[in-house]
């Protein structure tokens, strides 16, 4: 039986970002669907395999705080809108700040998998 997205998806969101910080490739690989695609705040489209390589290499995060999380389930699909603050860098360039994220989750049998993320930010004044 599939877990309730209202309680399960916030846990999976946190597990995913904690795994990124810890550079736990296996955990990230398990959470991301094979069809995962990131529409990055830097204007790039990044597929799962590319994201995993970057997340274990030039994308580095030391802190990820959830400021707001809104889960909206639609049957076998759910959208998670969030506002986050991160301390991160990409290729040694600071990429810290407040961001708005939209994650799309799909039920694959009894398991929720993230198929897409769109990031906006960093926000200029740190607020939405």
Secondary structure, DSSP 8 states (H G I E B T S, - for coil): ----HHHHHHHHHHHHHHHHHHT-HHHHHHHEEEEEEEE-TTS-EEEHHHHHHHHTTTEEEEEEEEEEEEEEEETTEEEEEEEEEEEEEETTEE--EEEEEEEEEEEETTEEEEEEEEEEE--TTS--
